[in-house]
Amino acid sequence: MANVPIKFACGLYDRMLALYTGEVCAEGIDLTYVIEESPRNIFDKMAGELTFDACEMSTSELVCRLAAKQSPFVAIPVFPSRMFRHSYIVINRRAGITSPKDLEGKRIGVPIYTVSAAVYLRGLLQHEYGVDLSTIQWIEGDMETPKPRHGNPNVMPLLKPVAIESNRSGKSLSQLLADGEIDAIIAAFLPSSFGTDPDVVRLFPDYVDVETAYYRKTGIFPIMHAVAIRRDLYEQHPFVAASLYDAFCRSRALALERMLGRGATPVMLPWLKAETERMMALMGGDLWPYGIEPNRTTLEAFVTYLAEQGMIAAPMPLDDIFVPVGAAGRYDRANNL
């Protein structure tokens, strides 16, 4: 039986490296790993043209399409990208913002309102700091150019009115913040005015301590991206979901083994092993879990935020988001299961 060819697009993360080098193979699959370091490019190509057979995909875009029953792909609970996001709230200090509540009534820039990072940031502002999101005027535009949106997103429409205006100023969001024409930015990346303009600063300068305390309190480690598979491919070859899941798990295990290894450090961080051990202790031994159950708290918070922010009608059961992959990624190719 010939292997199923799959073109997979993803950033070259350490947890994916063994799949790229071929050190880990997905059984029954000939995997072509397409390195794409711009997630937005992957999302736009997959949502717009189904360019890939599988890819890392915005979790918010995945869930919104699945909830609307307009998804040309299915998802497996593998999370190539996850990040705490407190450090990505950037303000102009001249706006008089000294605490999260001060964001109420302000003009806040966001490259795309619906991206996962912005969903988590609005969720934590509302739930942890009591920020009334309905008072905020959102300005949607590109971070470093005057374009009214970042990339070419193909996203689902909002289900309730939100005060969003497109940036038509002729300036980038970064420049608008430096000029004081918007009061803050929340995004998946920092504006160039941060670090060059003394008035553009983080809302949480001690963000590592704040994020650590947030995790200890909530158990939420925000998930940015999951893995999407073309629905037509999955329906023809259902085994590919569990086979890929198993391979992703083995690749991640090798990355962790290298981080904890006794030899040369795999990245340019001299205390990598100590930091890895500290994170494992904080997170109960598994600092980058895959699967539904180890991530239930994070995922249920996320679908709650999506519903509250008018992106889906109601929180989805997690089993309706991800296709089955088996307790340990087991599958039966002979029976195409």
VEXZAVO-803906 format. One record per residue (C-alpha): residue number from 1; residue in one letter; x, y negated, z negated. Coordinates in nm, 2 decimals. Layout:
+-----+----+--------+--------+--------+
:   i : aa :     c1 :     c2 :     c3 :
+-----+----+--------+--------+--------+
: NUM :  a :      X :      Y :      Z :
...
+-----+----+--------+--------+--------+
//
This chain:
+-----+----+--------+--------+--------+
:   i : aa :     c1 :     c2 :     c3 :
+-----+----+--------+--------+--------+
:   1 :  m :   0.00 :   0.00 :   0.00 :
:   2 :  a :   0.15 :  -0.33 :   0.11 :
:   3 :  n :   0.21 :  -0.60 :  -0.14 :
:   4 :  v :  -0.02 :  -0.91 :  -0.14 :
:   5 :  p :   0.17 :  -1.22 :  -0.03 :
:   6 :  i :   0.11 :  -1.52 :  -0.25 :
:   7 :  k :   0.25 :  -1.87 :  -0.21 :
:   8 :  f :   0.27 :  -2.03 :  -0.56 :
:   9 :  a :   0.34 :  -2.40 :  -0.61 :
:  10 :  c :   0.47 :  -2.52 :  -0.94 :
:  11 :  g :   0.74 :  -2.73 :  -1.11 :
:  12 :  l :   1.05 :  -2.54 :  -1.18 :
:  13 :  y :   1.00 :  -2.51 :  -1.56 :
:  14 :  d :   1.22 :  -2.30 :  -1.78 :
:  15 :  r :   0.92 :  -2.07 :  -1.85 :
:  16 :  m :   0.88 :  -2.01 :  -1.47 :
:  17 :  l :   1.25 :  -1.99 :  -1.37 :
:  18 :  a :   1.27 :  -1.61 :  -1.37 :
:  19 :  l :   0.98 :  -1.59 :  -1.12 :
:  20 :  y :   1.17 :  -1.83 :  -0.89 :
:  21 :  t :   1.50 :  -1.63 :  -0.92 :
:  22 :  g :   1.33 :  -1.30 :  -0.87 :
:  23 :  e :   1.45 :  -1.17 :  -1.21 :
:  24 :  v :   1.08 :  -1.12 :  -1.29 :
:  25 :  c :   0.84 :  -0.98 :  -1.02 :
:  26 :  a :   0.47 :  -0.96 :  -1.02 :
:  27 :  e :   0.38 :  -0.60 :  -0.94 :
:  28 :  g :   0.19 :  -0.56 :  -0.61 :
:  29 :  i :   0.27 :  -0.92 :  -0.51 :
:  30 :  d :   0.53 :  -1.08 :  -0.28 :
:  31 :  l :   0.56 :  -1.41 :  -0.45 :
:  32 :  t :   0.69 :  -1.72 :  -0.26 :
:  33 :  y :   0.77 :  -1.98 :  -0.52 :
:  34 :  v :   0.73 :  -2.34 :  -0.38 :
:  35 :  i :   0.90 :  -2.59 :  -0.60 :
:  36 :  e :   0.70 :  -2.91 :  -0.63 :
:  37 :  e :   0.80 :  -3.15 :  -0.90 :
:  38 :  s :   0.51 :  -3.39 :  -0.85 :
:  39 :  p :   0.20 :  -3.23 :  -1.01 :
:  40 :  r :  -0.02 :  -3.48 :  -0.84 :
:  41 :  n :   0.09 :  -3.36 :  -0.50 :
:  42 :  i :   0.01 :  -3.00 :  -0.59 :
:  43 :  f :  -0.34 :  -3.09 :  -0.73 :
:  44 :  d :  -0.43 :  -3.31 :  -0.43 :
:  45 :  k :  -0.32 :  -3.04 :  -0.18 :
:  46 :  m :  -0.49 :  -2.76 :  -0.36 :
:  47 :  a :  -0.82 :  -2.94 :  -0.42 :
:  48 :  g :  -0.83 :  -3.10 :  -0.08 :
:  49 :  e :  -0.70 :  -2.83 :   0.15 :
:  50 :  l :  -0.64 :  -2.51 :  -0.05 :
:  51 :  t :  -0.28 :  -2.54 :   0.06 :
:  52 :  f :  -0.15 :  -2.27 :  -0.18 :
:  53 :  d :  -0.27 :  -1.92 :  -0.28 :
:  54 :  a :  -0.20 :  -2.01 :  -0.64 :
:  55 :  c :  -0.05 :  -2.31 :  -0.83 :
:  56 :  e :  -0.03 :  -2.50 :  -1.15 :
:  57 :  m :  -0.34 :  -2.71 :  -1.16 :
:  58 :  s :  -0.49 :  -3.00 :  -1.37 :
:  59 :  t :  -0.69 :  -2.84 :  -1.65 :
:  60 :  s :  -0.95 :  -3.12 :  -1.64 :
:  61 :  e :  -1.00 :  -3.08 :  -1.26 :
:  62 :  l :  -1.02 :  -2.70 :  -1.30 :
:  63 :  v :  -1.29 :  -2.71 :  -1.57 :
:  64 :  c :  -1.49 :  -2.99 :  -1.41 :
:  65 :  r :  -1.51 :  -2.80 :  -1.08 :
:  66 :  l :  -1.60 :  -2.47 :  -1.26 :
:  67 :  a :  -1.87 :  -2.65 :  -1.46 :
:  68 :  a :  -2.02 :  -2.79 :  -1.15 :
:  69 :  k :  -2.00 :  -2.45 :  -0.98 :
:  70 :  q :  -1.80 :  -2.62 :  -0.70 :
:  71 :  s :  -1.47 :  -2.45 :  -0.75 :
:  72 :  p :  -1.28 :  -2.28 :  -0.46 :
:  73 :  f :  -1.04 :  -2.13 :  -0.71 :
:  74 :  v :  -1.04 :  -1.93 :  -1.04 :
:  75 :  a :  -0.81 :  -1.98 :  -1.34 :
:  76 :  i :  -0.60 :  -1.77 :  -1.56 :
:  77 :  p :  -0.49 :  -1.87 :  -1.91 :
:  78 :  v :  -0.13 :  -1.95 :  -1.83 :
:  79 :  f :  -0.02 :  -2.31 :  -1.91 :
:  80 :  p :   0.28 :  -2.43 :  -1.72 :
:  81 :  s :   0.26 :  -2.78 :  -1.88 :
:  82 :  r :   0.15 :  -2.89 :  -2.22 :
:  83 :  m :   0.25 :  -3.21 :  -2.41 :
:  84 :  f :   0.17 :  -3.41 :  -2.72 :
:  85 :  r :   0.06 :  -3.75 :  -2.59 :
:  86 :  h :   0.07 :  -4.00 :  -2.87 :
:  87 :  s :   0.39 :  -4.14 :  -2.72 :
:  88 :  y :   0.22 :  -4.23 :  -2.39 :
:  89 :  i :   0.00 :  -4.50 :  -2.54 :
:  90 :  v :   0.18 :  -4.82 :  -2.45 :
:  91 :  i :   0.07 :  -5.17 :  -2.54 :
:  92 :  n :   0.16 :  -5.53 :  -2.49 :
:  93 :  r :   0.23 :  -5.65 :  -2.84 :
:  94 :  r :   0.10 :  -6.00 :  -2.76 :
:  95 :  a :  -0.25 :  -5.84 :  -2.74 :
:  96 :  g :  -0.25 :  -5.82 :  -3.12 :
:  97 :  i :  -0.28 :  -5.44 :  -3.13 :
:  98 :  t :  -0.13 :  -5.29 :  -3.44 :
:  99 :  s :  -0.35 :  -4.99 :  -3.49 :
: 100 :  p :  -0.56 :  -4.76 :  -3.27 :
: 101 :  k :  -0.88 :  -4.93 :  -3.37 :
: 102 :  d :  -0.74 :  -5.25 :  -3.22 :
: 103 :  l :  -0.78 :  -5.09 :  -2.88 :
: 104 :  e :  -1.16 :  -5.14 :  -2.90 :
: 105 :  g :  -1.28 :  -5.41 :  -2.67 :
: 106 :  k :  -0.95 :  -5.41 :  -2.48 :
: 107 :  r :  -0.86 :  -5.37 :  -2.11 :
: 108 :  i :  -0.66 :  -5.05 :  -2.07 :
: 109 :  g :  -0.49 :  -4.92 :  -1.76 :
: 110 :  v :  -0.51 :  -4.56 :  -1.65 :
: 111 :  p :  -0.37 :  -4.42 :  -1.32 :
: 112 :  i :  -0.67 :  -4.17 :  -1.29 :
: 113 :  y :  -0.94 :  -4.18 :  -1.56 :
: 114 :  t :  -1.01 :  -3.81 :  -1.54 :
: 115 :  v :  -0.66 :  -3.66 :  -1.57 :
: 116 :  s :  -0.60 :  -3.42 :  -1.86 :
: 117 :  a :  -0.36 :  -3.65 :  -2.04 :
: 118 :  a :  -0.61 :  -3.93 :  -2.05 :
: 119 :  v :  -0.88 :  -3.69 :  -2.17 :
: 120 :  y :  -0.67 :  -3.58 :  -2.47 :
: 121 :  l :  -0.57 :  -3.93 :  -2.55 :
: 122 :  r :  -0.92 :  -4.06 :  -2.55 :
: 123 :  g :  -1.03 :  -3.76 :  -2.76 :
: 124 :  l :  -0.77 :  -3.81 :  -3.02 :
: 125 :  l :  -0.84 :  -4.19 :  -3.04 :
: 126 :  q :  -1.21 :  -4.11 :  -3.09 :
: 127 :  h :  -1.18 :  -3.82 :  -3.33 :
: 128 :  e :  -0.87 :  -3.90 :  -3.53 :
: 129 :  y :  -0.89 :  -4.28 :  -3.54 :
: 130 :  g :  -1.26 :  -4.36 :  -3.49 :
: 131 :  v :  -1.21 :  -4.56 :  -3.18 :
: 132 :  d :  -1.54 :  -4.65 :  -3.00 :
: 133 :  l :  -1.44 :  -4.57 :  -2.64 :
: 134 :  s :  -1.76 :  -4.73 :  -2.50 :
: 135 :  t :  -1.61 :  -5.08 :  -2.59 :
: 136 :  i :  -1.31 :  -5.03 :  -2.36 :
: 137 :  q :  -1.28 :  -5.16 :  -2.01 :
: 138 :  w :  -1.07 :  -4.92 :  -1.81 :
: 139 :  i :  -0.86 :  -5.04 :  -1.52 :
: 140 :  e :  -0.77 :  -4.76 :  -1.28 :
: 141 :  g :  -0.47 :  -4.80 :  -1.05 :
: 142 :  d :  -0.12 :  -4.68 :  -0.96 :
: 143 :  m :   0.15 :  -4.73 :  -1.22 :
: 144 :  e :   0.42 :  -4.88 :  -1.00 :
: 145 :  t :   0.24 :  -5.00 :  -0.69 :
: 146 :  p :  -0.07 :  -5.22 :  -0.63 :
: 147 :  k :  -0.27 :  -4.92 :  -0.50 :
: 148 :  p :  -0.61 :  -4.88 :  -0.68 :
: 149 :  r :  -0.54 :  -4.51 :  -0.77 :
: 150 :  h :  -0.26 :  -4.27 :  -0.83 :
: 151 :  g :  -0.21 :  -4.02 :  -0.55 :
: 152 :  n :  -0.51 :  -3.90 :  -0.34 :
: 153 :  p :  -0.72 :  -3.73 :  -0.60 :
: 154 :  n :  -1.02 :  -3.52 :  -0.51 :
: 155 :  v :  -1.20 :  -3.52 :  -0.84 :
: 156 :  m :  -1.56 :  -3.46 :  -0.95 :
: 157 :  p :  -1.78 :  -3.76 :  -1.02 :
: 158 :  l :  -1.86 :  -3.87 :  -1.37 :
: 159 :  l :  -2.19 :  -3.76 :  -1.52 :
: 160 :  k :  -2.25 :  -4.08 :  -1.71 :
: 161 :  p :  -2.16 :  -4.45 :  -1.66 :
: 162 :  v :  -1.82 :  -4.56 :  -1.78 :
: 163 :  a :  -1.67 :  -4.91 :  -1.76 :
: 164 :  i :  -1.41 :  -4.84 :  -1.49 :
: 165 :  e :  -1.28 :  -5.09 :  -1.24 :
: 166 :  s :  -1.03 :  -5.04 :  -0.96 :
: 167 :  n :  -0.71 :  -5.25 :  -0.98 :
: 168 :  r :  -0.74 :  -5.50 :  -0.70 :
: 169 :  s :  -0.50 :  -5.75 :  -0.85 :
: 170 :  g :  -0.22 :  -5.70 :  -0.61 :
: 171 :  k :   0.00 :  -5.59 :  -0.90 :
: 172 :  s :   0.09 :  -5.25 :  -1.04 :
: 173 :  l :  -0.05 :  -5.14 :  -1.38 :
: 174 :  s :   0.31 :  -5.17 :  -1.52 :
: 175 :  q :   0.33 :  -5.53 :  -1.41 :
: 176 :  l :  -0.02 :  -5.61 :  -1.53 :
: 177 :  l :   0.08 :  -5.49 :  -1.87 :
: 178 :  a :   0.40 :  -5.69 :  -1.88 :
: 179 :  d :   0.20 :  -6.00 :  -1.77 :
: 180 :  g :  -0.06 :  -5.95 :  -2.04 :
: 181 :  e :  -0.34 :  -5.91 :  -1.79 :
: 182 :  i :  -0.42 :  -5.57 :  -1.94 :
: 183 :  d :  -0.36 :  -5.49 :  -2.30 :
: 184 :  a :  -0.25 :  -5.12 :  -2.29 :
: 185 :  i :  -0.19 :  -4.82 :  -2.07 :
: 186 :  i :  -0.26 :  -4.46 :  -2.14 :
: 187 :  a :  -0.11 :  -4.22 :  -1.89 :
: 188 :  a :   0.09 :  -3.90 :  -1.83 :
: 189 :  f :   0.41 :  -4.10 :  -1.78 :
: 190 :  l :   0.55 :  -4.43 :  -1.90 :
: 191 :  p :   0.55 :  -4.76 :  -1.70 :
: 192 :  s :   0.87 :  -4.91 :  -1.58 :
: 193 :  s :   0.80 :  -5.22 :  -1.79 :
: 194 :  f :   0.85 :  -5.00 :  -2.10 :
: 195 :  g :   1.22 :  -5.05 :  -2.20 :
: 196 :  t :   1.26 :  -5.35 :  -1.98 :
: 197 :  d :   1.01 :  -5.59 :  -2.13 :
: 198 :  p :   1.04 :  -5.65 :  -2.50 :
: 199 :  d :   0.67 :  -5.69 :  -2.54 :
: 200 :  v :   0.58 :  -5.36 :  -2.39 :
: 201 :  v :   0.61 :  -5.10 :  -2.67 :
: 202 :  r :   0.46 :  -4.77 :  -2.79 :
: 203 :  l :   0.15 :  -4.79 :  -3.01 :
: 204 :  f :   0.32 :  -4.51 :  -3.22 :
: 205 :  p :   0.69 :  -4.58 :  -3.23 :
: 206 :  d :   0.74 :  -4.29 :  -3.48 :
: 207 :  y :   0.55 :  -4.06 :  -3.24 :
: 208 :  v :   0.74 :  -3.74 :  -3.33 :
: 209 :  d :   0.63 :  -3.76 :  -3.69 :
: 210 :  v :   0.27 :  -3.86 :  -3.59 :
: 211 :  e :   0.24 :  -3.58 :  -3.34 :
: 212 :  t :   0.38 :  -3.32 :  -3.59 :
: 213 :  a :   0.13 :  -3.43 :  -3.85 :
: 214 :  y :  -0.15 :  -3.42 :  -3.59 :
: 215 :  y :  -0.06 :  -3.06 :  -3.50 :
: 216 :  r :  -0.05 :  -2.96 :  -3.86 :
: 217 :  k :  -0.39 :  -3.11 :  -3.92 :
: 218 :  t :  -0.57 :  -3.00 :  -3.60 :
: 219 :  g :  -0.38 :  -2.71 :  -3.45 :
: 220 :  i :  -0.41 :  -2.88 :  -3.12 :
: 221 :  f :  -0.12 :  -2.86 :  -2.88 :
: 222 :  p :  -0.26 :  -3.03 :  -2.57 :
: 223 :  i :  -0.27 :  -2.83 :  -2.25 :
: 224 :  m :  -0.21 :  -3.03 :  -1.93 :
: 225 :  h :  -0.21 :  -2.76 :  -1.66 :
: 226 :  a :  -0.34 :  -2.40 :  -1.61 :
: 227 :  v :  -0.28 :  -2.17 :  -1.32 :
: 228 :  a :  -0.53 :  -2.16 :  -1.04 :
: 229 :  i :  -0.58 :  -1.88 :  -0.78 :
: 230 :  r :  -0.78 :  -1.92 :  -0.46 :
: 231 :  r :  -1.12 :  -1.77 :  -0.52 :
: 232 :  d :  -1.13 :  -1.59 :  -0.19 :
: 233 :  l :  -0.79 :  -1.42 :  -0.26 :
: 234 :  y :  -0.90 :  -1.32 :  -0.61 :
: 235 :  e :  -1.23 :  -1.17 :  -0.48 :
: 236 :  q :  -1.04 :  -0.97 :  -0.22 :
: 237 :  h :  -0.76 :  -0.86 :  -0.46 :
: 238 :  p :  -0.89 :  -0.89 :  -0.82 :
: 239 :  f :  -0.57 :  -0.73 :  -0.96 :
: 240 :  v :  -0.36 :  -1.03 :  -0.87 :
: 241 :  a :  -0.49 :  -1.22 :  -1.18 :
: 242 :  a :  -0.37 :  -0.97 :  -1.43 :
: 243 :  s :  -0.05 :  -0.90 :  -1.23 :
: 244 :  l :   0.04 :  -1.27 :  -1.22 :
: 245 :  y :  -0.05 :  -1.31 :  -1.59 :
: 246 :  d :   0.18 :  -1.03 :  -1.69 :
: 247 :  a :   0.47 :  -1.17 :  -1.48 :
: 248 :  f :   0.42 :  -1.52 :  -1.63 :
: 249 :  c :   0.43 :  -1.37 :  -1.98 :
: 250 :  r :   0.75 :  -1.18 :  -1.90 :
: 251 :  s :   0.91 :  -1.49 :  -1.75 :
: 252 :  r :   0.82 :  -1.71 :  -2.05 :
: 253 :  a :   0.97 :  -1.44 :  -2.29 :
: 254 :  l :   1.30 :  -1.45 :  -2.10 :
: 255 :  a :   1.31 :  -1.83 :  -2.13 :
: 256 :  l :   1.25 :  -1.81 :  -2.50 :
: 257 :  e :   1.52 :  -1.54 :  -2.53 :
: 258 :  r :   1.77 :  -1.77 :  -2.36 :
: 259 :  m :   1.68 :  -2.07 :  -2.59 :
: 260 :  l :   1.75 :  -1.85 :  -2.89 :
: 261 :  g :   2.05 :  -1.67 :  -2.75 :
: 262 :  r :   2.39 :  -1.66 :  -2.90 :
: 263 :  g :   2.57 :  -1.76 :  -2.59 :
: 264 :  a :   2.60 :  -2.09 :  -2.41 :
: 265 :  t :   2.29 :  -2.32 :  -2.44 :
: 266 :  p :   2.08 :  -2.31 :  -2.12 :
: 267 :  v :   2.01 :  -2.69 :  -2.13 :
: 268 :  m :   2.20 :  -3.00 :  -2.23 :
: 269 :  l :   2.07 :  -3.00 :  -2.59 :
: 270 :  p :   2.35 :  -2.91 :  -2.84 :
: 271 :  w :   2.10 :  -2.82 :  -3.12 :
: 272 :  l :   1.86 :  -2.64 :  -2.89 :
: 273 :  k :   1.85 :  -2.32 :  -3.10 :
: 274 :  a :   1.79 :  -2.50 :  -3.42 :
: 275 :  e :   1.51 :  -2.71 :  -3.27 :
: 276 :  t :   1.35 :  -2.40 :  -3.11 :
: 277 :  e :   1.35 :  -2.22 :  -3.45 :
: 278 :  r :   1.20 :  -2.53 :  -3.61 :
: 279 :  m :   0.92 :  -2.54 :  -3.36 :
: 280 :  m :   0.85 :  -2.17 :  -3.39 :
: 281 :  a :   0.82 :  -2.21 :  -3.77 :
: 282 :  l :   0.58 :  -2.50 :  -3.72 :
: 283 :  m :   0.37 :  -2.32 :  -3.47 :
: 284 :  g :   0.35 :  -1.98 :  -3.63 :
: 285 :  g :   0.62 :  -1.81 :  -3.42 :
: 286 :  d :   0.48 :  -1.87 :  -3.07 :
: 287 :  l :   0.56 :  -2.21 :  -2.95 :
: 288 :  w :   0.41 :  -2.18 :  -2.60 :
: 289 :  p :   0.12 :  -1.93 :  -2.61 :
: 290 :  y :  -0.07 :  -1.80 :  -2.32 :
: 291 :  g :  -0.41 :  -1.64 :  -2.33 :
: 292 :  i :  -0.74 :  -1.76 :  -2.47 :
: 293 :  e :  -0.74 :  -1.67 :  -2.83 :
: 294 :  p :  -0.40 :  -1.83 :  -2.93 :
: 295 :  n :  -0.52 :  -2.15 :  -2.76 :
: 296 :  r :  -0.89 :  -2.14 :  -2.87 :
: 297 :  t :  -0.86 :  -2.45 :  -3.09 :
: 298 :  t :  -0.69 :  -2.66 :  -2.82 :
: 299 :  l :  -0.92 :  -2.54 :  -2.54 :
: 300 :  e :  -1.24 :  -2.59 :  -2.74 :
: 301 :  a :  -1.14 :  -2.94 :  -2.84 :
: 302 :  f :  -1.07 :  -3.01 :  -2.47 :
: 303 :  v :  -1.40 :  -2.90 :  -2.34 :
: 304 :  t :  -1.57 :  -3.10 :  -2.61 :
: 305 :  y :  -1.38 :  -3.41 :  -2.50 :
: 306 :  l :  -1.48 :  -3.35 :  -2.14 :
: 307 :  a :  -1.85 :  -3.33 :  -2.24 :
: 308 :  e :  -1.83 :  -3.64 :  -2.46 :
: 309 :  q :  -1.65 :  -3.84 :  -2.19 :
: 310 :  g :  -1.91 :  -3.75 :  -1.92 :
: 311 :  m :  -1.70 :  -3.52 :  -1.71 :
: 312 :  i :  -1.90 :  -3.21 :  -1.77 :
: 313 :  a :  -2.26 :  -3.17 :  -1.89 :
: 314 :  a :  -2.18 :  -2.96 :  -2.20 :
: 315 :  p :  -1.89 :  -2.77 :  -2.34 :
: 316 :  m :  -1.82 :  -2.45 :  -2.15 :
: 317 :  p :  -1.76 :  -2.11 :  -2.31 :
: 318 :  l :  -1.39 :  -2.04 :  -2.26 :
: 319 :  d :  -1.47 :  -1.70 :  -2.10 :
: 320 :  d :  -1.65 :  -1.88 :  -1.82 :
: 321 :  i :  -1.33 :  -2.08 :  -1.74 :
: 322 :  f :  -1.07 :  -1.80 :  -1.72 :
: 323 :  v :  -1.10 :  -1.47 :  -1.53 :
: 324 :  p :  -1.01 :  -1.15 :  -1.72 :
: 325 :  v :  -0.65 :  -1.06 :  -1.74 :
: 326 :  g :  -0.66 :  -0.78 :  -2.00 :
: 327 :  a :  -0.52 :  -0.78 :  -2.35 :
: 328 :  a :  -0.16 :  -0.77 :  -2.23 :
: 329 :  g :  -0.20 :  -0.85 :  -1.86 :
: 330 :  r :  -0.27 :  -0.49 :  -1.77 :
: 331 :  y :  -0.43 :  -0.42 :  -1.44 :
: 332 :  d :  -0.53 :  -0.13 :  -1.21 :
: 333 :  r :  -0.42 :  -0.20 :  -0.86 :
: 334 :  a :  -0.53 :   0.14 :  -0.73 :
: 335 :  n :  -0.89 :   0.05 :  -0.81 :
: 336 :  n :  -0.83 :  -0.31 :  -0.72 :
: 337 :  l :  -0.91 :  -0.42 :  -1.08 :
+-----+----+--------+--------+--------+
//
